[in-house]
Amino acid sequence: MNKRTHLFYIAVLPEARGIGVAQKLLNSFWDASIKRAKPVTMLCVAKTNMRAFSFYKKNGYTIYAKLGNNDYLLIKRIGTHS
């Protein structure tokens, strides 16, 4: 059985950045993953998007693989939001 969920990306309008919108979306993604008994979450982020990369790293994601020259595939095992 596949124990992974994949998130393509989170996009937040510039005027909504820095006020917790992305965090709420990510928390909802984790909640849905837990309910579906899929404790491994994966997502892609552009290497040049340092703001997003820092956000995901702060939320416990680590680099799983490099995808070509432009992207990272990140991974996190969940069970709690910490």
Secondary structure, DSSP 8 states (H G I E B T S, - for coil): ---EEEE------GGGTTTTHHHHHHHHHHHHHHHTT--EEEEEEETT-HHHHHHHHHTT-EEEEEETTTEEEEEEE-SS--
